[in-house]
């Protein structure tokens, strides 16, 4: 912009100065002419404001869009509202029984087993897909899964006699972080020669129940099981929202600084312009221009810069 200012700014200033010339006569005309005398300085002052404001507004807008998209993604892609974790073992059967007794909750057990597939130990999981969030990735495919078929995060299952569907599905890793393959219950029972275990459980919210009510029911059911940790999907969304809100606040502060610096640049340009035109101002005053008129001229120059 600095290099092209000499050729670009004169017609731009002329265009912006049309209202000033039409409604303010000589004052507006002088403001436009004075800005056109030194296009390099004018472009420098305008660039400071333009670049700073554009960059910060773009950053704030991008953060806002990403924050909203991420919230929707986290809220809609989890298999359930809560997940249970236990260090060094599976979820106790007593905890699962207590949870099933709560009317505000729906409980989906996630069974797992380590199976030798393709010469490697592979963690395979299964769960009742009808109880999982239908918006989560892979749940719709899981509901149509047949015996002997698998949804794989990666790799091949042909060596074990399974038929891995060609589409990529993160459902297995979403249900259990160590798992790489999802099968239906009958297939897992045929693969797991040494039995299966309930590695985790996903808890949903029953119809007509709010998130707070479901959380109270969950805490009530697990009161006697302190080793069971609860991961709240809504808490993950709130944490992500907090991070992005802070980033947007920082962007707003930086935007304010950039606008203040740009305003100082505009003020310095106007002050320098007035200083260089001391004789011109004296001549204008001598031929009848008032202080108010010349102040209006400066205001229109500032408008054209912005």
TANORRA-V422186 format. One record per residue. RES is the residue in three letters. PHI is phi in whole degrees, 0 to 359 (999 if undefined). Layout:
# TANORRA-V422186
res,phi
RES,PHI
RES,PHI
This chain:
# TANORRA-V422186
res,phi
UNK,999
UNK,296
UNK,287
UNK,271
UNK,301
UNK,299
UNK,258
UNK,275
UNK,294
UNK,307
UNK,292
UNK,294
UNK,296
UNK,298
UNK,293
UNK,292
UNK,277
UNK,300
UNK,299
UNK,295
UNK,292
UNK,285
UNK,261
UNK,238
UNK,58
UNK,298
UNK,300
UNK,294
UNK,295
UNK,295
UNK,299
UNK,293
UNK,295
UNK,292
UNK,291
UNK,281
UNK,291
UNK,230
UNK,296
UNK,297
UNK,293
UNK,298
UNK,293
UNK,296
UNK,293
UNK,292
UNK,295
UNK,302
UNK,289
UNK,295
UNK,295
UNK,299
UNK,294
UNK,297
UNK,297
UNK,289
UNK,295
UNK,297
UNK,296
UNK,297
UNK,295
UNK,298
UNK,297
UNK,296
UNK,294
UNK,296
UNK,299
UNK,296
UNK,295
UNK,293
UNK,298
UNK,298
UNK,294
UNK,292
UNK,289
UNK,262
UNK,257
UNK,282
UNK,295
UNK,203
UNK,280
UNK,223
UNK,230
UNK,251
UNK,223
UNK,225
UNK,289
UNK,72
UNK,174
UNK,272
UNK,286
UNK,300
UNK,295
UNK,295
UNK,294
UNK,295
UNK,295
UNK,297
UNK,295
UNK,293
UNK,280
UNK,276
UNK,288
UNK,283
UNK,237
UNK,239
UNK,246
UNK,240
UNK,285
UNK,249
UNK,269
UNK,220
UNK,203
UNK,264
UNK,239
UNK,277
UNK,231
UNK,62
UNK,81
UNK,231
UNK,285
UNK,235
UNK,274
UNK,248
UNK,232
UNK,210
UNK,200
UNK,282
UNK,292
UNK,289
UNK,263
UNK,271
UNK,297
UNK,293
UNK,277
UNK,291
UNK,298
UNK,91
UNK,291
UNK,296
UNK,294
UNK,295
UNK,289
UNK,252
UNK,288
UNK,259
UNK,299
UNK,89
UNK,260
UNK,216
UNK,256
UNK,246
UNK,288
UNK,182
UNK,94
UNK,244
UNK,245
UNK,295
UNK,295
UNK,263
UNK,88
UNK,272
UNK,250
UNK,279
UNK,296
UNK,292
UNK,283
UNK,285
UNK,219
UNK,272
UNK,299
UNK,300
UNK,289
UNK,289
UNK,287
UNK,213
UNK,301
UNK,278
UNK,281
UNK,234
UNK,212
UNK,243
UNK,225
UNK,281
UNK,298
UNK,296
UNK,294
UNK,295
UNK,297
UNK,285
UNK,275
UNK,276
UNK,290
UNK,255
UNK,89
UNK,237
UNK,222
UNK,276
UNK,288
UNK,202
UNK,211
UNK,253
UNK,246
UNK,256
UNK,258
UNK,293
UNK,299
UNK,86
UNK,246
UNK,275
UNK,295
UNK,295
UNK,297
UNK,294
UNK,295
UNK,296
UNK,296
UNK,295
UNK,296
UNK,294
UNK,289
UNK,260
UNK,300
UNK,267
UNK,231
UNK,293
UNK,282
UNK,275
UNK,263
UNK,249
UNK,253
UNK,260
UNK,297
UNK,295
UNK,294
UNK,296
UNK,296
UNK,295
UNK,295
UNK,295
UNK,296
UNK,297
UNK,298
UNK,289
UNK,297
UNK,294
UNK,296
UNK,294
UNK,297
UNK,298
UNK,298
UNK,294
UNK,295
UNK,295
UNK,298
UNK,298
UNK,296
UNK,296
UNK,291
UNK,295
UNK,295
UNK,295
UNK,296
UNK,297
UNK,297
UNK,296
UNK,297
UNK,295
UNK,296
UNK,294
UNK,296
UNK,295
UNK,297
UNK,293
UNK,297
UNK,289
UNK,250
UNK,301
UNK,294
UNK,295
UNK,296
UNK,299
UNK,294
UNK,296
UNK,293
UNK,292
UNK,269
UNK,119
UNK,287
UNK,272
UNK,298
UNK,297
UNK,295
UNK,291
UNK,297
UNK,296
UNK,300
UNK,295
UNK,296
UNK,291
UNK,295
UNK,295
UNK,299
UNK,294
UNK,294
UNK,280
